[in-house]
Amino acid sequence: MGRFKIGVMSDSFRLPPREGVRKSKEVGADGIQVYAVAGEICPEVMDRSTRADFKHYCASLGLEIAALCGDLGGHGFERADDNIAKVERSKRIVDLAVDLGAPVVTTHIGVVPANRAHPRYAIMQAACRELGNYAHKAGVTFAIETGPETAAVLKTFLDDVGSPGIGVNLDPANFVMVTGQDPVEAVQILKDYIVHTHAKDGIRLKPSDPEQVYGAFAKGSVAGLTAADIAQLFQEVPLGQGDVPWDAYLNALESIGYTGFLTIEREVGDTPEQDIRDAIQFLRAKA
């Protein structure tokens, strides 16, 4: 057994849920993360029986359900009017995580403003505090995925939220591609909050405005920024072919006592299965 457990975002195979889970086992993963917002695996579709059945199916393959992805898309929790429904739906995903035995629910929350006086800051803080407290009572961690803000900004935000049920899903490629921050430094800053990580790689082609980038993801385009424009700013690439300093990054995780999952997420590319197989080999050699 290595320093860390290796997982796969089973949806990355672009197969039906159970086929994706079976494929995760086939390629040598220790566990999976499952998208739990739409399709067969979501709280509105799964009753008590199907939840127990899916949990048993994963266990029968020797796979841990490391986390659920509860990303509701759009602008995250930036908008108070949207948050009434989004917070309630996120709670149902936490309930699903409890039933499936998943200790973590991950999501993007939007863009945390660097200025704590920004009106959006308090809106996002209130939503995350409510969800963190709910998750904590259920024995689950509601983990914010790193992305549009620097680690220091996120750390301040997490401290201000002040909930024991709030954590971080650290995605090193998002730091590399969007903020340009060294993920090794990010590990040290966020060390008290990291409960899950994504194993993803990328390159930054030119500096970008995170507000525009994540606004484009939320709307399809904003201020003229399209998917083609984003491709000129950064690119996700197969593991080991980007700018994530894997040796230093994994050593940093070890130094803070992290022993959890490195969950491979492959969002682009025409050969996801081969990319994931290669990623597992890459991580096995280092992790």
Buried (B, 14 or more C-beta within 10 A) or exposed (E): EBEBBBBBBBBBBEBEBBEBBBBBBEBBBBBBBBBBBEEEBBBEEBEEEEBEEBBEBBEEBEBBBBBBBBBBEBBBBBBBEBBEEBBEBBBBBBBBBBBBEBBBBBBBBBBBBEEEEEEBBBBBBBBBBBBBBBBBEBEBBBBBBBBBBBBBBBBBBBEBBEBEBBBBBBBBBBBBBBBBBBBBBBBEBBBEBBBBBBBBBBBBEEEBBBBBBBBBBBEEBBEEBEEEBBEEBBBBBBBBBBBBBBEEBBBBBBEEEBEBBBBBBBEEEEEBBEBBBBBBEBBEEBB
